[in-house]
Amino acid sequence: MNSHMYEFQVGGRGPQDPNAKRYGLKQAFSSSEAPFLDVSSTPIASLGLSIDDAFGYWFDFGDDWWHQINVTNIIDKTQSGKYPKVTGASPPQYADFD
């Protein structure tokens, strides 16, 4: 089980765009909320992303970490290994107050 809830918004103009399609975990949404798609059964290749596209990522619904993910490269053939794989720097979840 995931320790934090999360959601991707694809097809909008960045994080929190109400016109974007929402992909999340089923247990994160009630039936009264706007329609969403199940992130666990949606291959990223099915999203029709192109280089220079961007989409939103909302992490930890309590702390509300909003991110914009920019598509910088798309590789059709992958090397063997464990996937999915995200490359690049991740922002820290909590600030280092030392």
Secondary structure, DSSP 8 states (H G I E B T S, - for coil): --SS-EEEEESSSSTT-TTSEEEE-GGG--TTS---EEGGG--GGGG---TT-EEEEEE-TTT-EEEEEE-----SS--SS-SS---S----SS----
